[in-house]
Amino acid sequence: MPTHAKSAPRYWLNGLLALACAAVSMSAGAAVDSPCLNDAQRDEALALLNGFRSQLRQCGGQPMRAVPALRWNDQLAASAQSFSAELAQRDVLTHEGLVAVTLRDRLRQVGYRIRLAGENLSAGPEDVGELMDQWFGSTKHCGNIMLPDFEEVGLGCAPSPGRYGRYWVLHLAAPMLRYDFPAPGEPRSP
Protein backbone atom coordinates (compact mmCIF):
# COMPACT_ATOMS: atom_id res chain seq x y z
CA MET A 1 0.00 0.00 0.00
CA PRO A 2 1.42 3.48 -0.84
CA THR A 3 2.62 5.49 2.18
CA HIS A 4 0.27 8.41 1.50
CA ALA A 5 -2.74 6.09 1.81
CA LYS A 6 -1.76 5.16 5.38
CA SER A 7 -1.91 8.76 6.52
CA ALA A 8 -5.24 9.58 4.82
CA PRO A 9 -7.39 8.94 7.95
CA ARG A 10 -5.18 11.31 9.96
CA TYR A 11 -5.69 14.10 7.40
CA TRP A 12 -9.43 13.47 7.40
CA LEU A 13 -9.45 13.74 11.22
CA ASN A 14 -7.29 16.89 11.08
CA GLY A 15 -9.72 18.41 8.60
CA LEU A 16 -12.66 17.56 10.81
CA LEU A 17 -10.96 19.12 13.84
CA ALA A 18 -10.11 22.26 11.86
CA LEU A 19 -13.71 22.53 10.71
CA ALA A 20 -14.91 22.20 14.31
CA CYS A 21 -12.48 24.93 15.41
CA ALA A 22 -13.73 27.17 12.60
CA ALA A 23 -17.36 26.59 13.55
CA VAL A 24 -16.71 27.45 17.20
CA SER A 25 -14.80 30.62 16.38
CA MET A 26 -17.40 31.87 13.89
CA SER A 27 -20.26 32.25 16.35
CA ALA A 28 -22.30 35.26 15.25
CA GLY A 29 -20.89 38.51 16.54
CA ALA A 30 -19.34 36.93 19.63
CA ALA A 31 -15.97 38.04 20.89
CA VAL A 32 -13.21 35.65 19.89
CA ASP A 33 -12.02 33.43 22.73
CA SER A 34 -8.31 32.71 22.60
CA PRO A 35 -6.56 30.72 25.32
CA CYS A 36 -3.37 32.78 24.95
CA LEU A 37 -4.71 36.20 23.94
CA ASN A 38 -6.89 38.16 26.37
CA ASP A 39 -8.51 41.59 25.84
CA ALA A 40 -5.53 43.46 27.32
CA GLN A 41 -3.11 41.63 25.02
CA ARG A 42 -5.39 42.28 22.05
CA ASP A 43 -5.39 46.00 22.90
CA GLU A 44 -1.61 45.90 23.32
CA ALA A 45 -1.21 44.25 19.90
CA LEU A 46 -3.44 46.85 18.22
CA ALA A 47 -1.55 49.70 19.94
CA LEU A 48 1.83 48.25 18.90
CA LEU A 49 0.68 47.74 15.30
CA ASN A 50 -0.76 51.25 15.04
CA GLY A 51 2.25 52.82 16.77
CA PHE A 52 4.50 51.05 14.27
CA ARG A 53 2.37 52.12 11.31
CA SER A 54 2.27 55.75 12.48
CA GLN A 55 5.94 56.39 11.66
CA LEU A 56 8.26 56.20 8.68
CA ARG A 57 9.83 52.71 8.68
CA GLN A 58 12.41 50.62 6.89
CA CYS A 59 11.24 47.13 5.93
CA GLY A 60 14.28 45.25 4.67
CA GLY A 61 15.94 48.46 3.50
CA GLN A 62 12.80 49.65 1.73
CA PRO A 63 11.49 52.95 3.10
CA MET A 64 7.83 52.78 4.09
CA ARG A 65 5.81 55.92 4.78
CA ALA A 66 3.55 56.29 7.81
CA VAL A 67 0.10 54.86 7.16
CA PRO A 68 -3.35 55.14 8.80
CA ALA A 69 -4.26 53.21 11.93
CA LEU A 70 -5.95 49.82 11.75
CA ARG A 71 -9.34 49.01 13.30
CA TRP A 72 -9.95 45.75 15.16
CA ASN A 73 -12.38 43.43 13.36
CA ASP A 74 -13.97 40.46 15.14
CA GLN A 75 -14.49 38.53 11.89
CA LEU A 76 -10.78 38.79 11.09
CA ALA A 77 -9.97 37.77 14.67
CA ALA A 78 -12.29 34.74 14.37
CA SER A 79 -10.59 33.70 11.15
CA ALA A 80 -7.12 34.20 12.65
CA GLN A 81 -8.09 32.30 15.80
CA SER A 82 -9.52 29.39 13.85
CA PHE A 83 -6.41 29.11 11.68
CA SER A 84 -4.03 29.43 14.66
CA ALA A 85 -5.92 26.54 16.32
CA GLU A 86 -5.56 24.44 13.16
CA LEU A 87 -1.82 25.20 12.93
CA ALA A 88 -1.34 24.36 16.62
CA GLN A 89 -3.22 21.08 16.23
CA ARG A 90 -1.17 20.18 13.14
CA ASP A 91 2.06 21.52 14.73
CA VAL A 92 3.08 23.11 11.45
CA LEU A 93 3.61 26.66 10.18
CA THR A 94 2.09 27.04 6.71
CA HIS A 95 -0.23 29.42 4.87
CA GLU A 96 -2.12 26.44 3.44
CA GLY A 97 -5.04 25.18 5.53
CA LEU A 98 -6.69 21.78 5.43
CA VAL A 99 -10.32 22.92 5.36
CA ALA A 100 -10.09 26.56 4.30
CA VAL A 101 -7.05 26.15 2.06
CA THR A 102 -6.35 29.82 1.24
CA LEU A 103 -6.61 33.08 3.15
CA ARG A 104 -9.53 34.05 0.92
CA ASP A 105 -11.28 30.80 1.89
CA ARG A 106 -10.66 31.48 5.59
CA LEU A 107 -12.12 34.98 5.37
CA ARG A 108 -15.13 33.82 3.39
CA GLN A 109 -15.74 31.17 6.04
CA VAL A 110 -16.33 33.89 8.66
CA GLY A 111 -18.39 36.07 6.29
CA TYR A 112 -15.76 38.77 5.73
CA ARG A 113 -16.18 40.37 2.30
CA ILE A 114 -12.64 41.21 1.25
CA ARG A 115 -11.18 43.64 -1.18
CA LEU A 116 -7.60 42.97 -0.09
CA ALA A 117 -6.07 40.73 2.58
CA GLY A 118 -2.77 39.60 4.04
CA GLU A 119 -1.67 37.07 6.62
CA ASN A 120 1.30 36.97 8.99
CA LEU A 121 2.14 33.74 10.81
CA SER A 122 4.48 32.98 13.68
CA ALA A 123 5.24 30.10 16.00
CA GLY A 124 6.96 30.34 19.33
CA PRO A 125 6.71 33.87 20.76
CA GLU A 126 5.47 33.82 24.34
CA ASP A 127 3.80 37.23 24.30
CA VAL A 128 2.53 40.01 22.06
CA GLY A 129 5.66 42.16 22.47
CA GLU A 130 7.98 39.35 21.38
CA LEU A 131 5.64 38.54 18.51
CA MET A 132 5.52 42.09 17.19
CA ASP A 133 9.31 42.48 17.51
CA GLN A 134 9.65 39.37 15.34
CA TRP A 135 7.26 40.65 12.67
CA PHE A 136 8.63 44.21 12.73
CA GLY A 137 12.14 42.80 12.13
CA SER A 138 11.10 40.64 9.16
CA THR A 139 11.10 42.26 5.71
CA LYS A 140 7.94 40.53 4.42
CA HIS A 141 5.98 40.71 7.68
CA CYS A 142 6.92 44.36 8.16
CA GLY A 143 5.88 45.12 4.57
CA ASN A 144 2.50 43.47 5.17
CA ILE A 145 1.96 45.49 8.36
CA MET A 146 2.92 48.74 6.61
CA LEU A 147 0.70 48.24 3.56
CA PRO A 148 -1.39 51.43 3.45
CA ASP A 149 -4.44 49.76 1.90
CA PHE A 150 -5.11 47.59 4.96
CA GLU A 151 -7.82 49.05 7.21
CA GLU A 152 -8.74 46.25 9.62
CA VAL A 153 -6.96 43.60 11.63
CA GLY A 154 -7.59 40.50 13.75
CA LEU A 155 -5.13 38.39 15.72
CA GLY A 156 -5.39 34.80 16.92
CA CYS A 157 -3.22 32.67 19.16
CA ALA A 158 -3.41 28.99 20.05
CA PRO A 159 -1.28 26.99 22.47
CA SER A 160 0.32 23.81 21.24
CA PRO A 161 1.94 20.91 23.08
CA GLY A 162 4.20 20.60 20.02
CA ARG A 163 7.62 22.03 19.29
CA TYR A 164 6.69 25.75 19.29
CA GLY A 165 4.29 26.14 22.20
CA ARG A 166 2.15 28.87 20.55
CA TYR A 167 0.94 29.63 17.06
CA TRP A 168 0.00 33.19 16.08
CA VAL A 169 -1.98 34.38 13.05
CA LEU A 170 -2.53 38.02 12.04
CA HIS A 171 -5.15 38.79 9.41
CA LEU A 172 -4.98 42.23 7.82
CA ALA A 173 -7.62 43.30 5.32
CA ALA A 174 -9.60 45.98 3.56
CA PRO A 175 -13.32 45.27 3.30
CA MET A 176 -15.20 45.35 0.05
CA LEU A 177 -16.37 48.87 -0.68
CA ARG A 178 -20.07 49.70 -0.92
CA TYR A 179 -19.76 50.24 -4.64
CA ASP A 180 -17.95 46.93 -5.20
CA PHE A 181 -19.93 44.04 -6.65
CA PRO A 182 -22.57 42.65 -4.26
CA ALA A 183 -22.59 39.10 -3.00
CA PRO A 184 -24.94 36.73 -4.88
CA GLY A 185 -28.55 37.53 -3.99
CA GLU A 186 -27.78 41.03 -2.64
CA PRO A 187 -29.17 44.05 -4.44
CA ARG A 188 -26.64 46.35 -6.05
CA SER A 189 -26.40 49.69 -4.22
CA PRO A 190 -26.63 52.90 -6.28
C-alpha positions as CSV (number, residue, x, y, z in Angstrom):
1,M,0.0,0.0,0.0
2,P,1.4,3.5,-0.8
3,T,2.6,5.5,2.2
4,H,0.3,8.4,1.5
5,A,-2.7,6.1,1.8
6,K,-1.8,5.2,5.4
7,S,-1.9,8.8,6.5
8,A,-5.2,9.6,4.8
9,P,-7.4,8.9,8.0
10,R,-5.2,11.3,10.0
11,Y,-5.7,14.1,7.4
12,W,-9.4,13.5,7.4
13,L,-9.5,13.7,11.2
14,N,-7.3,16.9,11.1
15,G,-9.7,18.4,8.6
16,L,-12.7,17.6,10.8
17,L,-11.0,19.1,13.8
18,A,-10.1,22.3,11.9
19,L,-13.7,22.5,10.7
20,A,-14.9,22.2,14.3
21,C,-12.5,24.9,15.4
22,A,-13.7,27.2,12.6
23,A,-17.4,26.6,13.6
24,V,-16.7,27.5,17.2
25,S,-14.8,30.6,16.4
26,M,-17.4,31.9,13.9
27,S,-20.3,32.3,16.3
28,A,-22.3,35.3,15.3
29,G,-20.9,38.5,16.5
30,A,-19.3,36.9,19.6
31,A,-16.0,38.0,20.9
32,V,-13.2,35.6,19.9
33,D,-12.0,33.4,22.7
34,S,-8.3,32.7,22.6
35,P,-6.6,30.7,25.3
36,C,-3.4,32.8,25.0
37,L,-4.7,36.2,23.9
38,N,-6.9,38.2,26.4
39,D,-8.5,41.6,25.8
40,A,-5.5,43.5,27.3
41,Q,-3.1,41.6,25.0
42,R,-5.4,42.3,22.1
43,D,-5.4,46.0,22.9
44,E,-1.6,45.9,23.3
45,A,-1.2,44.2,19.9
46,L,-3.4,46.9,18.2
47,A,-1.5,49.7,19.9
48,L,1.8,48.3,18.9
49,L,0.7,47.7,15.3
50,N,-0.8,51.3,15.0
51,G,2.3,52.8,16.8
52,F,4.5,51.1,14.3
53,R,2.4,52.1,11.3
54,S,2.3,55.8,12.5
55,Q,5.9,56.4,11.7
56,L,8.3,56.2,8.7
57,R,9.8,52.7,8.7
58,Q,12.4,50.6,6.9
59,C,11.2,47.1,5.9
60,G,14.3,45.3,4.7
61,G,15.9,48.5,3.5
62,Q,12.8,49.6,1.7
63,P,11.5,53.0,3.1
64,M,7.8,52.8,4.1
65,R,5.8,55.9,4.8
66,A,3.6,56.3,7.8
67,V,0.1,54.9,7.2
68,P,-3.3,55.1,8.8
69,A,-4.3,53.2,11.9
70,L,-6.0,49.8,11.8
71,R,-9.3,49.0,13.3
72,W,-9.9,45.8,15.2
73,N,-12.4,43.4,13.4
74,D,-14.0,40.5,15.1
75,Q,-14.5,38.5,11.9
76,L,-10.8,38.8,11.1
77,A,-10.0,37.8,14.7
78,A,-12.3,34.7,14.4
79,S,-10.6,33.7,11.2
80,A,-7.1,34.2,12.7
81,Q,-8.1,32.3,15.8
82,S,-9.5,29.4,13.8
83,F,-6.4,29.1,11.7
84,S,-4.0,29.4,14.7
85,A,-5.9,26.5,16.3
86,E,-5.6,24.4,13.2
87,L,-1.8,25.2,12.9
88,A,-1.3,24.4,16.6
89,Q,-3.2,21.1,16.2
90,R,-1.2,20.2,13.1
91,D,2.1,21.5,14.7
92,V,3.1,23.1,11.4
93,L,3.6,26.7,10.2
94,T,2.1,27.0,6.7
95,H,-0.2,29.4,4.9
96,E,-2.1,26.4,3.4
97,G,-5.0,25.2,5.5
98,L,-6.7,21.8,5.4
99,V,-10.3,22.9,5.4
100,A,-10.1,26.6,4.3
101,V,-7.1,26.1,2.1
102,T,-6.3,29.8,1.2
103,L,-6.6,33.1,3.2
104,R,-9.5,34.1,0.9
105,D,-11.3,30.8,1.9
106,R,-10.7,31.5,5.6
107,L,-12.1,35.0,5.4
108,R,-15.1,33.8,3.4
109,Q,-15.7,31.2,6.0
110,V,-16.3,33.9,8.7
111,G,-18.4,36.1,6.3
112,Y,-15.8,38.8,5.7
113,R,-16.2,40.4,2.3
114,I,-12.6,41.2,1.3
115,R,-11.2,43.6,-1.2
116,L,-7.6,43.0,-0.1
117,A,-6.1,40.7,2.6
118,G,-2.8,39.6,4.0
119,E,-1.7,37.1,6.6
120,N,1.3,37.0,9.0
121,L,2.1,33.7,10.8
122,S,4.5,33.0,13.7
123,A,5.2,30.1,16.0
124,G,7.0,30.3,19.3
125,P,6.7,33.9,20.8
126,E,5.5,33.8,24.3
127,D,3.8,37.2,24.3
128,V,2.5,40.0,22.1
129,G,5.7,42.2,22.5
130,E,8.0,39.4,21.4
131,L,5.6,38.5,18.5
132,M,5.5,42.1,17.2
133,D,9.3,42.5,17.5
134,Q,9.7,39.4,15.3
135,W,7.3,40.7,12.7
136,F,8.6,44.2,12.7
137,G,12.1,42.8,12.1
138,S,11.1,40.6,9.2
139,T,11.1,42.3,5.7
140,K,7.9,40.5,4.4
141,H,6.0,40.7,7.7
142,C,6.9,44.4,8.2
143,G,5.9,45.1,4.6
144,N,2.5,43.5,5.2
145,I,2.0,45.5,8.4
146,M,2.9,48.7,6.6
147,L,0.7,48.2,3.6
148,P,-1.4,51.4,3.5
149,D,-4.4,49.8,1.9
150,F,-5.1,47.6,5.0
151,E,-7.8,49.0,7.2
152,E,-8.7,46.3,9.6
153,V,-7.0,43.6,11.6
154,G,-7.6,40.5,13.7
155,L,-5.1,38.4,15.7
156,G,-5.4,34.8,16.9
157,C,-3.2,32.7,19.2
158,A,-3.4,29.0,20.0
159,P,-1.3,27.0,22.5
160,S,0.3,23.8,21.2
161,P,1.9,20.9,23.1
162,G,4.2,20.6,20.0
163,R,7.6,22.0,19.3
164,Y,6.7,25.7,19.3
165,G,4.3,26.1,22.2
166,R,2.2,28.9,20.6
167,Y,0.9,29.6,17.1
168,W,0.0,33.2,16.1
169,V,-2.0,34.4,13.0
170,L,-2.5,38.0,12.0
171,H,-5.1,38.8,9.4
172,L,-5.0,42.2,7.8
173,A,-7.6,43.3,5.3
174,A,-9.6,46.0,3.6
175,P,-13.3,45.3,3.3
176,M,-15.2,45.3,0.0
177,L,-16.4,48.9,-0.7
178,R,-20.1,49.7,-0.9
179,Y,-19.8,50.2,-4.6
180,D,-18.0,46.9,-5.2
181,F,-19.9,44.0,-6.6
182,P,-22.6,42.7,-4.3
183,A,-22.6,39.1,-3.0
184,P,-24.9,36.7,-4.9
185,G,-28.6,37.5,-4.0
186,E,-27.8,41.0,-2.6
187,P,-29.2,44.1,-4.4
188,R,-26.6,46.4,-6.0
189,S,-26.4,49.7,-4.2
190,P,-26.6,52.9,-6.3
